[in-house]
Structures are given as structure tokens and as C-alpha cells.
Amino acid sequence: MKKIFSIIAIVVLGALIGSCSGANIEKDNKAKVIRINISDTIASCIQQTMQMEQFLEKYLPGGVTAEWTNIAATPDIRDAIATNRIDIGSFSIASYISSIENGMPLVALSGTLPLTNELVTTRSGINSFSDINEQHSIVMLSRGSSAELAFSLRCKEVFGNAAVFSQNIVVIPNAEMAAMIQGNDDYDLYAPAFPFLQKMAELENVKVVEGLSETAVKYGIGSILVTSEDFYKNNPELIEAFQKASLDTVRHLKENTEEAAQKLAWLYGDEVMPEDVAAVLKRCPPELRITSYDIIADLLYEMGILSEPAMKFHELPYYSETLNDQ
């Protein structure tokens, strides 16, 4: 009887061990996901190209897959990262600085594409940036945007005061800007982004006053790729994979601009031609380095967006690990 009991015990124990081992194998092999936000605009050309060319998959550990989400608004992207609904997303450097100063545990991974906006007008009396005065209204997509930063830095250069026309800014979406400038043109200046800029440039009554993208390239104003501090600390292999893929993607965009533009153009609407995309990528080349954090932070304080001076870039946690273009 004891012998039979022993045999049964051994069989049961073996079954339990096998069951536990199977559970561990299943747990170990369970697919992990890295969730990356991507928009439909050229500001996401790095993520878009990374997805199309599958650069990320080349570096992901076995069993890990990439999931691409689409959240458009910066507050929503920021909230999705903070609540672990996405792992990596991009928004303006101004929003990132404000978030850090408000105590959000975020980590900057790299830069992306400089601002593509230009300042245009239909007014005959405005032919250069220095012609702008306190009577003029300036239409932008949002307050604290990269367009406002570039505009404010030009104001500082030309008028000696970054916030001289801060009260003149009117917030209107890009699509409405294009419709407005063709109809009830009630405002003096507009700062459309690509591809709306191309649509406006085709109108005979529209002229470019200032290349805000030139200021953006000069100061490194644009979006940055961001993750949460928790994801950064807990997933070093996935972060490394994403950063390697970012380097490959930027290299591809710079070395194969026309080819990349052919694939990207269809994302931005039927009216956008590959040559338009290629022109933007050459005028505003993607840049992984974050070069002007302190300048922009000081500007936000000068404009009253920050209530006190911001922490310096080199004082941020993980500063030394921020990706630089190579």
C-alpha cells in the first residue's frame, strides 16, 4: 500500500512540476509590446519611417512586438504616457519643459523634426518681420507651441522683447487657417504648418513674411520623443532598441531623402507631392540632438509660461543618456 501511495505521489509531484514548468515557459515566452505613438503629420516622420521600414523590429528582443497608436493632441499624448497607455510619444519641447517643471516623471529620448511652419500674410503693408506692429493679429495653432517659440525668438532678435506681441496671438486650427485666408481674411498674419503651408502658398494673395522654420533649425525648436521614467528604468533593452532604430531612421531620411519622401507623401493627403515632402526634409532635416533646451526654457520664463526659472538641461535625470545624432 505504501509503495502504491509513493508511486502515486511521485506521479502527482511530477505532474505538478511539469505544470509549473509549463506555466513558467508560457510566462517567459509571453509576447511583450512596446507601444509607440505616431501622428499623421510630417512631425512624426521618424516614427512613420521607422514603422514602414521596420527598423525597430531589427533590434527588439525576441518575443517583443511594436504597437503603433495614433493620439493627436499633446495633452492626450502626455496623459497616455503618464498613465502607461503608451510607452513612447512625441510632443513639443516647450510642453516637455513645462511638464518637467510641474513634476511629471518623464525622460527625453531625443529630438525629432524641427518646426516646419512659416509666417504668411495677405496684407500689402507687411513685407518683412520688422513690419509687424502691435496692431497686427497673428494666427497660430496653439499657445506655447513650437511656432510661438520660433516667433518669439525672432521677436527677441528683431524687437528685443520675446513677448512683445504675445497678446496679439489668436488660436485657430491649421485647416481653418487655410479656409479663412481664402474667405473672411480677418487676421493679419498666419503661421501654417506643412502641408497647409503648401496650400496657402498656391494662392496669389499670400506671401511668406518670415521662414519660422529657419529659426526652428537655428535653435533646435520642434518635437522631442519622450517616455515615462518608469518605462525608461524598467525596460533598458527596449529603450536601447528604440534609440538604435532612431539612429537608423534618421540616417535613412538624410541619405535617401527622395525615396523616403515617396513613401511618406501619401500619409499627408492627396495634394501633397513627394517633392514637397523632400523639400521639407531638406529644409528642416530631422535632428536627434536636443541642442537648445536651456535657451527655450529661459524663453518660456521670459514669456511668463513658467513662473520661475527652469532646471538646466544638464541637471535633468538621465541627461547624459539622451540620444545624440551620430
C-alpha positions as CSV (number, residue, x, y, z in Angstrom):
1,M,0.0,0.0,0.0
2,K,2.8,2.4,0.9
3,K,4.5,1.5,-2.4
4,I,1.4,2.3,-4.4
5,F,1.0,5.6,-2.4
6,S,4.6,6.5,-3.2
7,I,4.2,5.9,-6.9
8,I,1.0,8.0,-6.9
9,A,2.8,10.8,-5.0
10,I,5.7,10.7,-7.5
11,V,3.3,10.9,-10.4
12,V,1.3,13.8,-8.9
13,L,4.5,15.6,-7.9
14,G,5.9,15.2,-11.4
15,A,2.6,16.5,-12.9
16,L,2.8,19.5,-10.6
17,I,6.4,20.2,-11.5
18,G,5.6,19.8,-15.2
19,S,2.6,22.1,-14.8
20,C,4.7,24.7,-13.0
21,S,7.4,24.4,-15.6
22,G,4.9,24.8,-18.4
23,A,3.5,27.9,-16.7
24,N,7.0,29.4,-16.4
25,I,7.8,28.7,-20.0
26,E,4.5,30.2,-21.1
27,K,5.2,33.2,-18.9
28,D,8.7,33.6,-20.2
29,N,7.6,33.3,-23.8
30,K,4.6,35.7,-23.4
31,A,5.0,38.4,-26.1
32,K,5.8,41.8,-24.8
33,V,4.8,45.0,-26.5
34,I,6.4,48.4,-26.9
35,R,3.7,51.0,-27.7
36,I,4.7,54.0,-29.7
37,N,2.5,56.9,-30.6
38,I,2.5,58.2,-34.2
39,S,0.6,61.0,-35.8
40,D,-0.5,61.7,-39.4
41,T,1.7,64.7,-39.8
42,I,5.3,65.2,-41.0
43,A,6.3,65.9,-37.4
44,S,6.1,62.1,-36.9
45,C,8.2,61.3,-40.0
46,I,10.8,59.5,-37.8
47,Q,8.2,57.2,-36.3
48,Q,6.4,56.8,-39.6
49,T,9.6,55.8,-41.4
50,M,10.7,53.6,-38.6
51,Q,7.4,51.7,-38.9
52,M,7.4,51.4,-42.7
53,E,11.0,50.3,-42.9
54,Q,10.7,48.1,-39.8
55,F,13.9,49.5,-38.4
56,L,12.7,48.8,-34.8
57,E,12.0,45.2,-35.3
58,K,15.6,44.6,-36.2
59,Y,16.7,45.5,-32.6
60,L,13.8,44.3,-30.5
61,P,14.5,41.3,-28.2
62,G,12.8,38.0,-29.1
63,G,9.1,37.9,-28.3
64,V,8.7,41.6,-28.3
65,T,6.4,43.4,-30.8
66,A,5.8,47.0,-31.7
67,E,2.4,48.5,-31.4
68,W,1.7,51.9,-33.1
69,T,-1.0,54.1,-31.8
70,N,-2.4,57.4,-33.0
71,I,-3.1,60.1,-30.5
72,A,-3.0,63.6,-31.9
73,A,-3.2,66.2,-29.1
74,T,-0.2,66.9,-26.9
75,P,-2.1,66.8,-23.6
76,D,-3.6,63.4,-24.6
77,I,-0.2,62.0,-25.5
78,R,1.3,63.3,-22.2
79,D,-1.5,61.8,-20.2
80,A,-1.2,58.5,-22.1
81,I,2.5,58.2,-21.2
82,A,1.8,59.2,-17.6
83,T,-0.9,56.5,-17.2
84,N,1.1,53.8,-19.1
85,R,-1.3,53.6,-22.0
86,I,1.6,54.3,-24.4
87,D,5.3,53.9,-23.8
88,I,6.9,56.5,-26.2
89,G,5.4,59.6,-27.8
90,S,6.4,63.0,-29.1
91,F,5.3,66.5,-28.3
92,S,6.8,70.0,-28.4
93,I,9.9,70.7,-26.3
94,A,8.0,73.6,-24.6
95,S,5.4,71.1,-23.4
96,Y,8.1,68.8,-22.2
97,I,9.9,71.6,-20.2
98,S,6.6,72.7,-18.7
99,S,5.7,69.1,-17.7
100,I,9.1,68.5,-16.1
101,E,8.8,71.8,-14.2
102,N,5.4,70.6,-12.9
103,G,6.9,67.4,-11.6
104,M,5.9,64.9,-14.2
105,P,8.4,61.9,-14.3
106,L,9.3,62.0,-18.0
107,V,12.5,61.3,-19.8
108,A,13.6,62.9,-23.1
109,L,14.9,60.3,-25.5
110,S,15.9,62.5,-28.5
111,G,14.8,65.3,-30.8
112,T,12.7,64.7,-34.0
113,L,12.0,67.2,-36.8
114,P,12.4,70.9,-36.4
115,L,9.3,73.1,-36.8
116,T,8.0,73.4,-40.4
117,N,5.9,76.5,-40.1
118,E,6.3,79.7,-42.0
119,L,4.7,83.2,-41.3
120,V,2.5,84.3,-44.1
121,T,0.2,87.3,-44.8
122,T,-2.2,88.8,-47.4
123,R,-1.5,92.4,-46.2
124,S,0.3,94.6,-48.7
125,G,1.9,96.6,-45.8
126,I,3.7,93.6,-44.2
127,N,6.7,92.6,-46.2
128,S,9.2,91.6,-43.6
129,F,9.3,90.7,-39.9
130,S,10.2,94.2,-38.9
131,D,6.9,95.5,-40.4
132,I,4.9,93.7,-37.7
133,N,3.4,96.0,-35.1
134,E,1.1,96.0,-32.1
135,Q,-2.0,96.4,-34.3
136,H,-1.4,93.1,-36.1
137,S,-3.1,89.8,-35.2
138,I,-1.1,86.6,-35.5
139,V,-2.9,83.3,-36.0
140,M,-1.3,80.1,-34.6
141,L,-2.4,76.5,-33.9
142,S,-1.9,76.7,-30.1
143,R,-0.3,78.7,-27.3
144,G,3.1,77.6,-26.2
145,S,3.6,75.7,-29.5
146,S,6.8,75.4,-31.3
147,A,5.5,78.0,-33.8
148,E,5.1,80.5,-30.9
149,L,8.6,79.7,-29.6
150,A,10.1,80.4,-33.0
151,F,8.1,83.6,-33.5
152,S,9.0,84.8,-30.0
153,L,12.7,84.2,-30.6
154,R,12.5,86.2,-33.8
155,C,10.7,88.9,-31.8
156,K,13.6,88.9,-29.4
157,E,16.1,89.2,-32.2
158,V,14.3,91.9,-34.1
159,F,12.5,93.9,-31.4
160,G,14.5,93.0,-28.2
161,N,11.4,91.5,-26.5
162,A,10.3,87.9,-26.9
163,A,6.7,88.7,-25.6
164,V,6.2,92.0,-27.5
165,F,3.3,90.5,-29.5
166,S,2.2,87.7,-27.1
167,Q,-1.2,89.3,-26.6
168,N,-1.8,89.5,-30.4
169,I,-1.8,85.7,-30.9
170,V,-5.1,84.1,-31.9
171,V,-5.5,80.3,-31.7
172,I,-7.1,78.7,-34.8
173,P,-6.6,75.2,-36.2
174,N,-4.5,74.7,-39.4
175,A,-7.3,73.7,-41.6
176,E,-9.4,76.7,-40.6
177,M,-6.4,79.0,-41.3
178,A,-6.4,77.8,-44.9
179,A,-10.1,78.3,-45.3
180,M,-10.1,81.7,-43.6
181,I,-7.3,83.1,-45.7
182,Q,-9.3,82.3,-48.8
183,G,-12.6,83.7,-47.4
184,N,-13.1,86.1,-44.5
185,D,-9.5,87.2,-44.1
186,D,-9.9,88.9,-40.7
187,Y,-6.4,88.4,-39.4
188,D,-3.0,89.9,-40.5
189,L,-0.5,87.0,-40.1
190,Y,-0.8,83.2,-40.1
191,A,1.7,80.5,-39.1
192,P,0.6,77.4,-41.0
193,A,2.5,74.1,-40.8
194,F,3.2,71.7,-43.6
195,P,1.2,70.7,-45.7
196,F,-1.3,73.6,-45.1
197,L,1.6,76.0,-46.0
198,Q,1.7,74.5,-49.5
199,K,-2.0,75.0,-50.0
200,M,-1.7,78.7,-48.9
201,A,1.4,79.3,-51.0
202,E,-0.6,78.5,-54.1
203,L,-2.9,81.4,-53.5
204,E,-1.9,84.6,-55.4
205,N,-2.7,86.9,-52.5
206,V,-0.5,85.1,-50.0
207,K,3.2,85.9,-49.4
208,V,5.8,84.5,-47.0
209,V,6.9,87.1,-44.5
210,E,9.3,85.0,-42.4
211,G,10.7,81.5,-42.5
212,L,10.0,80.4,-39.0
213,S,11.5,77.0,-39.9
214,E,14.8,78.7,-40.3
215,T,14.6,80.0,-36.7
216,A,13.5,76.5,-35.7
217,V,16.5,74.9,-37.3
218,K,18.8,77.5,-35.8
219,Y,17.6,77.0,-32.2
220,G,16.5,73.3,-32.4
221,I,12.8,74.1,-31.9
222,G,10.5,71.2,-32.6
223,S,9.1,68.0,-31.0
224,I,11.0,65.5,-28.9
225,L,10.5,61.8,-28.2
226,V,9.5,61.1,-24.6
227,T,8.9,58.2,-22.3
228,S,8.0,57.8,-18.7
229,E,10.7,57.4,-16.1
230,D,9.3,54.0,-15.0
231,F,9.4,52.6,-18.6
232,Y,12.9,54.0,-19.0
233,K,14.2,52.4,-15.9
234,N,12.4,49.1,-16.2
235,N,13.0,48.4,-20.0
236,P,16.6,49.2,-20.8
237,E,16.6,46.7,-23.7
238,L,13.6,48.3,-25.4
239,I,14.9,51.8,-24.9
240,E,18.2,50.7,-26.5
241,A,16.4,49.1,-29.4
242,F,14.3,52.2,-30.0
243,Q,17.3,54.5,-29.9
244,K,19.3,52.3,-32.3
245,A,16.2,52.3,-34.6
246,S,16.0,56.1,-34.3
247,L,19.6,56.4,-35.5
248,D,19.0,54.1,-38.4
249,T,15.8,56.0,-39.3
250,V,17.4,59.5,-39.3
251,R,20.4,58.2,-41.3
252,H,17.9,56.8,-43.9
253,L,15.9,60.0,-44.1
254,K,19.1,62.1,-44.7
255,E,20.8,59.7,-47.1
256,N,17.7,58.6,-49.0
257,T,15.5,61.7,-48.8
258,E,13.7,61.3,-52.2
259,E,13.0,57.6,-51.6
260,A,11.7,58.3,-48.1
261,A,9.6,61.2,-49.4
262,Q,7.9,58.9,-51.9
263,K,6.7,56.7,-49.2
264,L,5.7,59.4,-46.8
265,A,3.8,61.7,-49.1
266,W,0.6,59.6,-49.2
267,L,0.3,60.0,-45.5
268,Y,-0.2,63.7,-45.7
269,G,-3.0,64.0,-48.2
270,D,-3.7,63.6,-51.9
271,E,-2.5,67.1,-52.7
272,V,1.0,66.6,-51.2
273,M,3.6,65.6,-53.7
274,P,6.8,63.6,-52.8
275,E,8.9,66.6,-53.9
276,D,7.1,68.8,-51.3
277,V,8.0,66.3,-48.6
278,A,11.6,66.1,-49.8
279,A,11.9,69.9,-49.8
280,V,10.7,70.0,-46.2
281,L,13.1,67.2,-45.1
282,K,16.0,69.1,-46.7
283,R,14.9,72.5,-45.2
284,C,14.2,71.0,-41.8
285,P,16.3,67.9,-41.5
286,P,15.5,65.5,-38.7
287,E,17.7,66.1,-35.7
288,L,18.1,63.7,-32.7
289,R,20.2,66.1,-30.7
290,I,18.4,68.4,-28.2
291,T,20.6,71.5,-28.6
292,S,18.7,74.5,-27.1
293,Y,16.9,73.2,-24.1
294,D,18.2,76.0,-21.8
295,I,17.5,78.7,-24.4
296,I,13.9,77.6,-24.8
297,A,13.4,77.1,-21.0
298,D,14.7,80.7,-20.4
299,L,12.3,81.9,-23.2
300,L,9.3,80.2,-21.5
301,Y,10.2,82.0,-18.3
302,E,10.6,85.3,-20.0
303,M,7.2,84.9,-21.7
304,G,5.5,84.1,-18.4
305,I,4.7,80.5,-19.3
306,L,6.9,79.3,-16.5
307,S,6.5,81.0,-13.1
308,E,10.2,80.6,-12.2
309,P,13.4,79.7,-14.0
310,A,13.6,76.1,-15.2
311,M,16.1,73.4,-14.2
312,K,19.1,73.3,-16.6
313,F,19.3,70.6,-19.1
314,H,22.4,69.1,-17.7
315,E,20.7,68.9,-14.3
316,L,17.9,66.6,-15.5
317,P,17.9,62.9,-14.6
318,Y,19.3,60.8,-17.4
319,Y,20.6,63.9,-19.2
320,S,23.8,62.1,-20.2
321,E,21.9,59.3,-21.8
322,T,19.8,61.5,-24.1
323,L,20.4,60.3,-27.7
324,N,22.6,62.3,-29.9
325,D,22.7,62.0,-33.7
326,Q,25.7,60.2,-34.9
